[in-house]
Amino acid sequence: MNTNHLPEPTKIAIVTGGGDCPGLNTVIRAIVKAAALRGWESVGIQDGYEGLLDPPQIQALDYRAMDALLYRGGTILGTRNRGRFSAKTGHGQARRVPEEILQEAKENFDALGLSALVCIGGDGSLTIAQQLYETGMAVVGVPKTIDNDLAATIMTFGFETAVSTAVDALDRLRSTAESHDRVMVLEVMGRYAGWIAGFAGLAGGADVILIPEIEFDYDAVARKVVAREAIGKEYTLVVVAEGAKPRGGQFVTSGETDGDREARLGGIGHVVAGEIEERTGKESRCVVLGHLQRGGQPSQWDRQLCTRFGVHAVEMIAAQQFGMMVAMTPKGMEPVSLVEAVADIRRVPPDGELVQTARALGVSLGDEL
Ligand code: F6P
């Protein structure tokens, strides 16, 4: 790879934005190692994009300290999914970061002598990355999110680990549900996409999978529970995505939702458990898996994905492919424009193969007549 056109010495910065996610540190490690082998210096921006504002919060990233990051959860740089850079509010409405904030970040980027900034983030953080790129900053994106809802990449990192955690929870809930003849409802994350619920539901053998892409009916869910009883299956496992909602109903949210951040989804699981109990008379309990899906070590799959993403991000900097995100495609790791990457989120096709597979197994999606 020809790196002659890059300013020397080459100093790159890494920022982690949005919610944390298993594998962030693995990506940081791969970037720092691949950059060091080219003779480049890497620094970290602390506290998400906020660390780019005055005074910038910079952390040295030493090549020799990277090994321990391979499987360490969280992000050593810290992250934020609210604050002055929020690019999404409410239920996913895009927001332009104030111009003076973007300009301040650009001035600090220049003052620090940075050649490029690697932005590791999901939909919101990559929207910010695109806006920073428009100010003239040399930006490269890496697709992170447990939600797996970025359209331009086959998969984001963190998703596989989150699904494994959800499947483990379902396996555990099955034995206790079976012992007590109960309905167990597991609420999983995913925002407005049902990928975690869909994948975990299939892998964990759920009897009912409720996803945001298909509005459900409480009576249909109750009928599934009763039908199982009729064939001697006294327990039922339900997976519900936090963004699922009943036909004609609203998202269930919790906590405060102030102006500069997205709505906090959550609570639908308890509602579903209550409605099932009322309709069937069966004892129904809910477990909200929450941030367990985001914490802890990345899975082996995610470790290799993060490593490939990190190395390709460095290669994109060397090739000056800025304003781009590294994406996993059928051809391998490819650059795609950030504009394309954040144009829309990818959701589960309601008539797609995943849903059809579930239906073919007799799994209820909550919309059966
Ligand atoms: O986008 C990742 C995610 O974990 C979503 O699945 C979830 O809705 C949201 O972040 C939760 O964010 P917070 O940690 O701010 O509650």
Residues whose N, C-alpha, C, O or C-beta is under 5 A from the ligand:
A	BS01	F6P	G19 N81 D147 M189 G190 R191 L265
